[in-house]
């Protein structure tokens, strides 16, 4: 027995006989592999392993996708309930006040934004359908969003591509009136959520009305009413099928199409889009085949405005002050209040007078002033009010505030006693053209004085809030009025051959002798109209920003110039050709 033999094995199982270990020098490199060979397993190809685990992986992916979708849906639901419909931006609810002439033709506006709200009932159905055809044909049936447009915008945002449009009308209204114009994925998602909530909580008509009252049409016009006046000079309710289709076509690129009517290239491109809108309306039965066939591309008001636009500010100044006084508010409140002020002015006559007066020239070194006033006798309505040649350089209105040397122009009134408010007139050295014309209108009305007014009606949101009523009183009896007329008749007849023969009186007077006149008044009256044309001049005074009276040009004679101008305006006012 070896001294080093171990004790009994605790495992009673027989042990295989031990083999002698070969000498180290006889070992080969394969023998260690032999010792581990019982642990070796062959590698399974990747393709086979993927096939074996495909079902398990698909189940896991499906579960993960479902979890993700559920999480996203939950997030959208939570975001939807947490998203409130914001109030419209202040600039989208601020309205301007619009001034029109006696026939409703646009005269101008006051206010920070050229926008006026109109109820959807005042927008013809074919105009509504034109906008829907151009911007969102599924508007009346969709849920307020366009998933395709949202996906397109999201992809563009993530990939850095070009900005994408294609929003629904509801989304456009949300973007324009309720949110910022920022182009980002976050804002697009919020826009979509608000659009969906808006679609579920408000009627389609409410949404469409909001959109039509806020969308930008170019020419500084926000909303369909301002656009109708800017492009066609009419109210929304008066738009034709062709005009409505044109406005709908403009919404796409308003800053480009606003030059339609004055730029041939822009006009041609808009006409092509206009045809497309009409075809879409006909295809959806919004208009009949007969209406489509009879549609004619409409003429546009010229843009930018002509030179007579600035002169109208004299008229708007006077009417705005009067309108604010009638309503008991400030002029700023009037400008932001969304009123429509219908004036007494005849815009066609005003523009014709503006062009006519341009031809009157003054002496070198002097400034010639022309003021023209026309009043309706017995009523007081001011039909014409020309206060200066350039409002930008001279906002001072010569017709209503200019103190003009009377001279002999008041002589007929010095022969009779006058009642208020004309009693002080004969002693007035420098009346305003408006006051002098009003006095002669009193004589034309057989002595009934009518206070001059320029505002006929004021409305807001389709409701009339003020209607003018003539303020009359007797300032002289009929015999005294006849005496004034006879005194006028004693003056030499005007040399201008165009003076109408049926005018009861038409005469010229002024201050200064001979041809060196300082002031010339030329007045004509009958029962329908009292018209005065006033010419006077000034030159710079010795002190800075002062002026002193100056002589009128002698060639041609100022009396002839005044008579001819007054006679031509009278002819235009009378509708004679």
C-alpha positions as CSV (number, residue, x, y, z in Angstrom):
1,X,0.0,0.0,0.0
2,X,1.3,3.4,-0.9
3,X,1.9,5.8,1.9
4,X,0.1,8.5,0.1
5,X,-3.1,6.5,-0.8
6,X,-6.3,8.4,0.2
7,X,-8.9,7.1,2.6
8,X,-12.1,5.4,1.5
9,X,-14.2,7.2,-1.2
10,X,-17.4,8.5,0.2
11,X,-19.1,7.6,-3.1
12,X,-19.7,3.9,-3.0
13,X,-20.1,3.8,-6.8
14,X,-17.3,2.0,-8.5
15,X,-14.6,4.1,-10.0
16,X,-13.3,3.4,-13.5
17,X,-9.7,2.1,-13.5
18,X,-7.1,4.7,-13.5
19,X,-5.0,5.1,-16.6
20,X,-1.4,6.0,-16.5
21,X,-0.7,9.6,-17.6
22,X,1.6,9.6,-20.6
23,X,4.9,11.3,-20.2
24,X,4.9,15.0,-20.9
25,X,7.0,14.6,-23.9
26,X,4.5,12.2,-25.5
27,X,1.5,14.4,-25.1
28,X,-0.1,15.8,-28.2
29,X,-2.1,19.0,-28.7
30,X,-5.3,17.2,-29.3
31,X,-5.6,15.6,-26.0
32,X,-7.0,18.7,-24.1
33,X,-9.8,19.0,-26.7
34,X,-10.6,15.4,-26.0
35,X,-11.1,16.3,-22.3
36,X,-13.7,19.1,-23.2
37,X,-15.4,17.4,-26.1
38,X,-18.4,16.4,-24.0
39,X,-19.4,20.2,-23.6
40,X,-19.3,21.2,-27.3
41,X,-22.6,22.1,-29.1
42,X,-22.8,22.9,-32.9
43,X,-23.8,26.6,-33.8
44,X,-27.3,27.1,-35.2
45,X,-27.4,29.4,-38.2
46,X,-28.8,32.9,-37.6
47,X,-31.5,32.5,-40.2
48,X,-32.8,29.4,-38.5
49,X,-32.7,31.0,-35.1
50,X,-34.7,34.0,-36.5
51,X,-37.3,31.7,-38.0
52,X,-37.6,29.9,-34.7
53,X,-38.1,33.1,-32.7
54,X,-40.1,35.1,-35.3
55,X,-43.5,34.4,-33.7
56,X,-42.2,35.5,-30.3
57,X,-40.7,38.7,-31.6
58,X,-43.8,39.6,-33.6
59,X,-45.9,39.2,-30.5
60,X,-43.5,41.4,-28.6
61,X,-43.5,44.0,-31.3
62,X,-47.3,44.0,-31.6
63,X,-47.6,44.4,-27.9
64,X,-45.1,47.3,-27.9
65,X,-47.0,48.9,-30.8
66,X,-50.3,48.5,-29.1
67,X,-48.8,50.0,-25.9
68,X,-47.4,52.9,-27.9
69,X,-50.7,53.5,-29.7
70,X,-52.6,53.3,-26.4
71,X,-50.1,55.7,-24.8
72,X,-50.4,58.1,-27.8
73,X,-54.2,57.9,-27.8
74,X,-54.2,58.5,-24.0
75,X,-51.9,61.5,-24.4
76,X,-54.1,62.9,-27.2
77,X,-57.2,62.5,-25.2
78,X,-55.6,64.1,-22.2
79,X,-54.2,66.9,-24.3
80,X,-57.7,67.4,-25.9
81,X,-59.4,67.7,-22.6
82,X,-56.7,70.0,-21.3
83,X,-56.7,72.2,-24.4
84,X,-59.0,75.2,-24.1
85,X,-60.3,77.2,-27.1
86,X,-58.5,80.6,-26.7
87,X,-60.1,84.0,-27.1
88,X,-59.5,85.6,-30.5
89,X,-56.6,88.0,-30.8
90,X,-57.5,91.6,-30.2
91,X,-56.5,92.6,-33.7
92,X,-59.0,90.0,-35.1
93,X,-61.9,91.5,-33.3
94,X,-61.0,95.1,-33.7
95,X,-63.0,96.7,-36.5
96,X,-62.7,99.9,-38.5
97,X,-65.4,102.4,-39.2
98,X,-66.3,102.7,-42.8
99,X,-67.5,105.8,-44.5
100,X,-69.6,105.7,-47.7
101,X,-71.2,108.3,-49.9
102,X,-75.0,108.9,-50.1
103,X,-75.4,106.0,-52.5
104,X,-73.2,103.6,-50.5
105,X,-70.0,103.8,-52.5
106,X,-66.9,103.4,-50.3
107,X,-65.5,106.7,-49.3
108,X,-62.8,105.6,-46.8
109,X,-62.3,104.3,-43.3
110,X,-60.9,105.1,-39.9
111,X,-59.3,102.6,-37.6
112,X,-56.2,100.4,-37.0
113,X,-57.5,97.5,-39.1
114,X,-59.5,97.5,-42.3
115,X,-62.1,95.0,-41.0
116,X,-65.8,94.9,-40.4
117,X,-67.8,91.9,-39.3
118,X,-70.9,90.8,-41.1
119,X,-73.3,88.0,-40.2
120,X,-73.2,85.0,-42.4
121,X,-76.8,85.8,-43.4
122,X,-75.4,88.8,-45.3
123,X,-72.9,86.6,-47.3
124,X,-74.7,85.1,-50.3
125,X,-74.6,81.3,-50.3
126,X,-72.7,81.2,-53.6
127,X,-70.0,83.3,-52.1
128,X,-69.7,80.9,-49.1
129,X,-69.6,78.0,-51.6
130,X,-66.9,79.7,-53.6
131,X,-64.6,80.0,-50.6
132,X,-65.3,76.4,-49.7
133,X,-64.5,75.2,-53.2
134,X,-61.3,77.1,-53.2
135,X,-60.0,76.4,-49.7
136,X,-61.6,73.2,-48.3
137,X,-64.2,71.3,-50.3
138,X,-64.9,68.8,-47.5
139,X,-65.6,71.6,-45.0
140,X,-69.2,70.9,-44.3
141,X,-68.5,67.2,-43.7
142,X,-65.0,66.9,-42.1
143,X,-64.2,66.9,-38.4
144,X,-62.2,70.2,-38.6
145,X,-58.9,68.7,-39.5
146,X,-57.1,67.1,-42.5
147,X,-55.0,64.2,-41.3
148,X,-53.1,64.1,-44.6
149,X,-52.2,67.8,-44.2
150,X,-51.1,67.3,-40.6
151,X,-48.9,64.3,-41.6
152,X,-47.4,66.3,-44.5
153,X,-46.6,69.2,-42.2
154,X,-45.2,66.9,-39.5
155,X,-42.9,65.2,-42.1
156,X,-41.7,68.5,-43.4
157,X,-41.0,69.7,-39.9
158,X,-39.1,66.6,-38.9
159,X,-37.1,66.5,-42.2
160,X,-36.5,70.2,-42.5
161,X,-38.5,70.4,-45.7
162,X,-40.5,73.3,-47.0
163,X,-43.5,74.5,-45.0
164,X,-46.7,72.8,-45.8
165,X,-50.2,74.2,-46.0
166,X,-53.4,72.6,-47.0
167,X,-55.2,73.2,-43.7
168,X,-58.9,73.0,-43.4
169,X,-61.0,76.2,-43.1
170,X,-61.4,75.4,-39.4
171,X,-57.7,75.1,-38.9
172,X,-57.0,78.3,-40.9
173,X,-59.5,80.1,-38.7
174,X,-57.8,78.8,-35.6
175,X,-54.4,79.8,-36.9
176,X,-55.4,83.3,-38.0
177,X,-57.7,84.3,-35.2
178,X,-56.7,82.1,-32.1
179,X,-53.1,81.2,-32.4
180,X,-49.8,82.7,-33.5
181,X,-48.6,82.2,-37.1
182,X,-45.6,80.3,-35.9
183,X,-44.7,77.3,-38.1
184,X,-43.8,74.4,-35.8
185,X,-44.9,70.9,-35.1
186,X,-46.1,71.8,-31.6
187,X,-48.3,74.6,-32.8
188,X,-49.6,72.4,-35.6
189,X,-50.7,69.8,-33.1
190,X,-52.3,72.3,-30.9
191,X,-54.0,73.8,-33.9
192,X,-55.5,70.5,-34.8
193,X,-56.7,69.8,-31.3
194,X,-58.4,73.2,-31.1
195,X,-59.9,72.7,-34.6
196,X,-61.4,69.4,-33.5
197,X,-62.8,70.8,-30.3
198,X,-64.1,73.8,-32.2
199,X,-65.8,71.6,-34.8
200,X,-67.5,69.6,-32.0
201,X,-68.7,72.6,-30.0
202,X,-69.7,75.1,-32.7
203,X,-71.7,74.8,-35.8
204,X,-70.2,74.9,-39.3
205,X,-71.9,78.2,-39.9
206,X,-70.3,79.8,-36.8
207,X,-66.9,78.6,-37.9
208,X,-67.4,79.8,-41.5
209,X,-68.6,83.2,-40.3
210,X,-65.5,83.5,-38.1
211,X,-63.2,82.6,-40.9
212,X,-64.8,84.9,-43.5
213,X,-64.6,87.8,-41.0
214,X,-60.9,87.3,-40.3
215,X,-59.2,85.8,-43.3
216,X,-56.9,88.3,-45.2
217,X,-57.8,89.2,-48.7
218,X,-54.9,91.6,-49.6
219,X,-55.2,95.4,-50.1
220,X,-55.1,95.7,-46.3
221,X,-58.5,94.1,-46.1
222,X,-59.3,91.6,-43.4
223,X,-62.6,89.9,-43.8
224,X,-65.1,89.5,-46.6
225,X,-66.8,92.8,-46.1
226,X,-63.6,94.9,-46.3
227,X,-62.5,92.9,-49.3
228,X,-65.8,93.4,-51.2
229,X,-65.4,97.1,-50.7
230,X,-61.7,97.2,-51.6
231,X,-61.9,95.2,-54.8
232,X,-65.4,96.0,-56.1
233,X,-66.8,98.9,-54.1
234,X,-69.9,97.0,-52.9
235,X,-71.1,95.4,-49.7
236,X,-70.8,91.7,-49.2
237,X,-74.6,91.2,-49.7
238,X,-74.2,92.7,-53.2
239,X,-71.4,90.5,-54.5
240,X,-72.2,88.6,-57.7
241,X,-71.2,85.0,-58.4
242,X,-68.2,86.1,-60.5
243,X,-67.1,88.6,-57.8
244,X,-67.5,86.0,-55.0
245,X,-65.4,83.5,-57.0
246,X,-62.7,86.1,-57.6
247,X,-62.4,86.9,-53.9
248,X,-62.3,83.1,-53.1
249,X,-59.4,82.8,-55.6
250,X,-57.5,85.7,-54.0
251,X,-57.3,84.0,-50.6
252,X,-54.7,81.6,-51.8
253,X,-52.0,84.3,-52.3
254,X,-53.6,87.7,-51.3
255,X,-50.4,89.7,-51.3
256,X,-49.8,88.7,-55.0
257,X,-53.4,88.9,-56.3
258,X,-54.2,92.3,-54.7
259,X,-52.8,94.0,-57.8
260,X,-55.5,92.3,-60.0
261,X,-57.0,94.9,-62.3
262,X,-53.9,97.0,-62.5
263,X,-51.1,94.4,-63.3
264,X,-51.9,92.4,-66.5
265,X,-49.8,89.4,-65.4
266,X,-51.4,89.1,-62.0
267,X,-54.9,89.6,-63.5
268,X,-54.3,86.8,-66.1
269,X,-53.1,84.4,-63.4
270,X,-56.1,85.2,-61.1
271,X,-58.4,84.7,-64.0
272,X,-57.1,81.2,-64.5
273,X,-57.7,80.4,-60.8
274,X,-61.1,82.1,-61.0
275,X,-62.1,79.7,-63.7
276,X,-60.9,76.8,-61.6
277,X,-63.1,77.9,-58.6
278,X,-66.1,78.3,-60.8
279,X,-65.6,74.8,-62.3
280,X,-65.4,73.3,-58.8
281,X,-68.6,75.2,-57.9
282,X,-70.4,73.8,-61.0
283,X,-69.1,70.3,-60.3
284,X,-70.6,70.4,-56.8
285,X,-73.9,71.9,-58.0
286,X,-73.2,75.1,-56.0
287,X,-74.1,77.0,-59.2
288,X,-76.0,75.9,-62.2
289,X,-74.6,75.2,-65.6
290,X,-76.3,78.4,-66.8
291,X,-74.6,80.5,-64.1
292,X,-71.3,79.0,-64.9
293,X,-71.7,79.7,-68.6
294,X,-72.8,83.3,-68.0
295,X,-70.0,84.1,-65.5
296,X,-67.8,87.0,-66.7
297,X,-64.5,87.9,-65.1
298,X,-65.3,91.0,-63.0
299,X,-63.6,94.4,-63.3
300,X,-61.6,95.5,-60.2
301,X,-61.2,98.8,-58.5
302,X,-57.7,100.2,-59.4
303,X,-54.9,99.5,-57.0
304,X,-53.1,101.3,-55.6
305,X,-55.7,104.1,-55.1
306,X,-55.7,107.1,-57.4
307,X,-54.9,110.7,-56.5
308,X,-58.4,111.5,-55.4
309,X,-58.2,109.1,-52.5
310,X,-56.2,111.5,-50.3
311,X,-58.5,114.4,-51.0
312,X,-61.4,112.5,-49.5
313,X,-59.8,112.7,-46.1
314,X,-61.2,116.2,-45.8
315,X,-64.7,114.8,-46.1
316,X,-64.0,111.9,-43.7
317,X,-62.6,114.4,-41.1
318,X,-65.8,116.4,-41.1
319,X,-68.1,113.3,-41.1
320,X,-66.1,111.5,-38.4
321,X,-66.4,114.4,-36.0
322,X,-70.1,114.8,-36.7
323,X,-70.7,111.0,-36.3
324,X,-68.9,110.9,-32.9
325,X,-70.9,113.9,-31.7
326,X,-74.1,112.3,-32.7
327,X,-73.3,109.0,-30.9
328,X,-71.8,110.8,-27.8
329,X,-68.4,109.0,-28.1
330,X,-64.9,110.0,-29.0
331,X,-63.5,109.9,-32.5
332,X,-61.1,107.1,-31.4
333,X,-64.0,105.0,-30.1
334,X,-65.8,105.6,-33.4
335,X,-62.8,104.5,-35.4
336,X,-62.5,101.2,-33.5
337,X,-66.2,100.6,-33.2
338,X,-67.0,98.9,-36.5
339,X,-69.6,101.4,-37.6
340,X,-70.8,102.2,-41.1
341,X,-71.3,105.9,-41.6
342,X,-73.3,106.8,-44.6
343,X,-72.6,110.4,-45.5
344,X,-74.5,112.9,-47.6
345,X,-71.7,113.3,-50.1
346,X,-71.9,112.6,-53.8
347,X,-68.6,110.8,-54.4
348,X,-68.7,110.9,-58.2
349,X,-69.3,114.6,-58.1
350,X,-66.5,115.0,-55.5
351,X,-63.9,113.1,-57.6
352,X,-64.9,115.1,-60.8
353,X,-64.5,118.3,-58.9
354,X,-61.1,117.3,-57.6
355,X,-59.9,116.6,-61.2
356,X,-61.5,119.8,-62.4
357,X,-59.8,122.0,-59.8
358,X,-56.4,120.7,-60.6
359,X,-56.3,122.9,-63.6
360,X,-56.5,126.1,-61.7
361,X,-53.0,127.6,-61.2
362,X,-51.8,130.4,-58.9
363,X,-49.1,133.1,-59.2
364,X,-45.5,132.3,-58.7
365,X,-44.5,132.7,-55.0
366,X,-48.1,132.4,-53.8
367,X,-50.4,129.4,-52.9
368,X,-53.8,129.3,-54.5
369,X,-56.7,127.9,-52.4
370,X,-59.9,126.5,-53.8
371,X,-62.9,125.6,-51.7
372,X,-66.1,124.2,-53.1
373,X,-69.4,123.5,-51.1
374,X,-72.8,122.3,-52.4
375,X,-75.8,122.1,-50.0
376,X,-79.3,120.9,-50.6
377,X,-81.7,123.9,-49.8
378,X,-84.3,123.3,-47.1
379,X,-82.6,120.1,-46.0
380,X,-79.0,121.0,-45.2
381,X,-77.4,117.9,-46.6
382,X,-73.9,118.7,-47.8
383,X,-73.5,117.1,-51.2
384,X,-70.0,118.4,-52.1
385,X,-67.1,119.5,-49.9
386,X,-63.8,120.3,-51.5
387,X,-61.4,121.6,-48.8
388,X,-58.0,121.6,-50.4
389,X,-55.8,120.1,-53.0
390,X,-53.5,117.9,-50.8
391,X,-54.5,116.6,-47.4
392,X,-51.0,115.3,-46.7
393,X,-49.5,118.8,-47.0
394,X,-52.5,120.8,-45.8
395,X,-54.9,118.9,-43.4
396,X,-56.6,122.2,-42.7
397,X,-60.0,122.2,-44.5
398,X,-60.6,125.5,-46.3
399,X,-64.3,124.7,-47.0
400,X,-65.4,124.4,-43.3
401,X,-62.7,126.2,-41.4
402,X,-61.1,128.7,-43.8
403,X,-62.0,132.3,-42.9
404,X,-62.2,133.9,-46.4
405,X,-62.5,137.6,-47.1
406,X,-66.2,138.2,-48.0
407,X,-66.0,141.5,-49.8
408,X,-69.2,142.1,-51.8
409,X,-70.3,138.4,-51.6
410,X,-72.6,139.2,-48.6
411,X,-74.1,142.4,-49.9
412,X,-77.5,140.8,-50.8
413,X,-78.0,139.9,-47.1
414,X,-77.3,143.4,-45.8
415,X,-80.6,144.6,-47.2
416,X,-82.9,142.4,-45.1
417,X,-83.2,141.6,-41.3
418,X,-82.1,138.1,-40.6
419,X,-83.0,135.7,-37.8
420,X,-80.8,133.2,-36.0
421,X,-78.4,131.8,-36.9
422,X,-77.8,134.1,-39.9
423,X,-78.3,137.4,-38.0
424,X,-74.6,138.0,-37.5
425,X,-73.6,137.1,-41.1
426,X,-73.8,140.6,-42.7
427,X,-71.3,141.8,-40.1
428,X,-68.9,138.9,-40.7
429,X,-65.8,140.0,-42.6
430,X,-64.5,136.5,-43.3
431,X,-67.1,133.8,-43.3
432,X,-66.3,130.2,-44.1
433,X,-67.4,128.9,-47.5
434,X,-69.7,126.4,-45.7
435,X,-71.5,129.2,-43.8
436,X,-71.9,131.5,-46.9
437,X,-73.3,128.6,-49.0
438,X,-75.7,127.7,-46.2
439,X,-76.9,131.3,-46.1
440,X,-77.7,131.3,-49.9
441,X,-79.3,127.9,-49.5
442,X,-81.7,129.5,-47.0
443,X,-82.6,132.1,-49.7
444,X,-83.2,129.3,-52.2
445,X,-85.5,127.6,-49.7
446,X,-87.7,130.7,-49.3
447,X,-86.1,131.7,-46.0
448,X,-86.0,128.3,-44.3
449,X,-82.6,127.8,-42.8
450,X,-81.4,124.1,-42.6
451,X,-78.3,123.3,-40.5
452,X,-75.6,121.7,-42.7
453,X,-75.0,118.1,-41.9
454,X,-72.8,115.4,-43.5
455,X,-73.9,112.2,-41.8
456,X,-77.1,110.7,-43.0
457,X,-77.1,107.3,-41.1
458,X,-74.9,105.3,-38.8
459,X,-75.3,101.5,-38.5
460,X,-73.5,98.8,-36.6
461,X,-73.8,95.0,-36.9
462,X,-76.6,95.6,-39.4
463,X,-78.6,97.8,-37.1
464,X,-79.2,101.5,-37.6
465,X,-78.1,103.5,-34.5
466,X,-78.6,107.0,-35.9
467,X,-80.6,108.6,-38.6
468,X,-80.3,112.2,-39.5
469,X,-83.3,114.5,-39.4
470,X,-83.1,118.0,-41.0
471,X,-82.7,120.7,-38.3
472,X,-84.7,123.6,-39.8
473,X,-85.9,127.0,-38.7
474,X,-87.1,130.1,-40.4
475,X,-84.4,132.7,-40.7
476,X,-86.3,135.1,-43.0
477,X,-89.7,135.3,-44.4
478,X,-90.5,134.5,-48.1
479,X,-90.5,138.2,-49.1
480,X,-87.0,138.7,-47.6
481,X,-85.8,135.6,-49.3
482,X,-87.1,137.0,-52.6
483,X,-85.3,140.3,-51.9
484,X,-82.0,138.4,-51.5
485,X,-82.6,136.6,-54.7
486,X,-83.4,139.8,-56.5
487,X,-80.3,141.4,-55.2
488,X,-78.3,138.5,-56.6
489,X,-80.1,138.9,-59.9
490,X,-78.9,142.5,-60.2
491,X,-75.3,141.3,-60.5
492,X,-74.0,140.9,-64.1
493,X,-74.8,137.5,-65.6
494,X,-71.8,135.1,-65.7
495,X,-69.9,135.0,-68.9
496,X,-69.5,131.2,-68.8
497,X,-71.8,129.8,-71.5
498,X,-72.2,126.5,-69.7
499,X,-74.2,128.0,-66.8
500,X,-77.6,126.2,-67.0
501,X,-80.5,128.5,-68.0
502,X,-82.8,127.0,-65.3
503,X,-80.6,128.2,-62.4
504,X,-82.6,130.7,-60.4
505,X,-79.5,132.8,-59.7
506,X,-75.9,132.5,-60.5
507,X,-73.5,135.3,-59.7
508,X,-69.8,136.2,-58.9
509,X,-68.5,138.6,-56.3
510,X,-65.5,139.0,-54.1
511,X,-62.9,141.3,-52.5
512,X,-60.4,143.5,-54.3
513,X,-60.9,145.8,-57.3
514,X,-60.6,145.1,-61.0
515,X,-58.5,142.1,-62.0
516,X,-56.4,142.4,-58.9
517,X,-58.7,140.3,-56.8
518,X,-57.8,138.8,-53.4
519,X,-60.9,136.6,-53.2
520,X,-63.6,135.5,-55.6
521,X,-66.9,133.8,-54.7
522,X,-69.0,132.3,-57.5
523,X,-72.4,131.1,-56.3
524,X,-75.4,129.4,-58.0
525,X,-78.7,128.5,-56.4
526,X,-82.0,126.9,-57.2
527,X,-84.5,124.8,-55.2
528,X,-82.4,121.7,-55.6
529,X,-78.8,123.0,-54.9
530,X,-76.8,125.8,-53.6
531,X,-73.2,125.8,-54.9
532,X,-70.2,128.0,-54.1
533,X,-66.7,128.0,-55.6
534,X,-64.2,130.2,-53.7
535,X,-60.8,131.2,-54.9
536,X,-58.2,133.0,-52.7
537,X,-54.5,133.0,-52.3
538,X,-51.8,133.6,-49.7
539,X,-48.0,133.9,-49.5
540,X,-45.5,133.2,-46.7
541,X,-45.5,135.9,-44.0
542,X,-42.5,137.7,-42.4
543,X,-42.6,135.3,-39.5
544,X,-41.9,131.6,-39.7
545,X,-45.0,129.4,-40.4
546,X,-47.3,132.4,-41.1
547,X,-49.0,133.5,-44.2
548,X,-50.7,136.7,-45.5
549,X,-53.3,137.3,-48.2
550,X,-52.1,137.5,-51.7
551,X,-53.6,138.5,-55.1
552,X,-55.1,136.0,-57.4
553,X,-53.6,135.5,-60.9
554,X,-54.8,138.1,-63.4
555,X,-54.6,136.0,-66.5
556,X,-57.0,134.4,-66.9
557,X,-59.2,136.7,-64.8
558,X,-60.1,135.0,-61.5
559,X,-63.8,135.9,-61.9
560,X,-63.9,134.0,-65.2
561,X,-62.0,131.0,-63.7
562,X,-64.4,130.9,-60.7
563,X,-67.5,131.2,-63.0
564,X,-66.4,128.5,-65.4
565,X,-65.4,126.2,-62.6
566,X,-68.7,126.7,-60.8
567,X,-70.7,126.3,-64.0
568,X,-69.0,123.1,-64.9
569,X,-69.6,121.6,-61.4
570,X,-73.2,122.7,-61.6
571,X,-73.6,121.0,-64.9
572,X,-72.1,117.8,-63.4
573,X,-74.3,118.0,-60.3
574,X,-77.4,118.5,-62.5
575,X,-76.6,115.4,-64.5
576,X,-76.4,117.5,-67.7
577,X,-74.2,116.3,-70.6
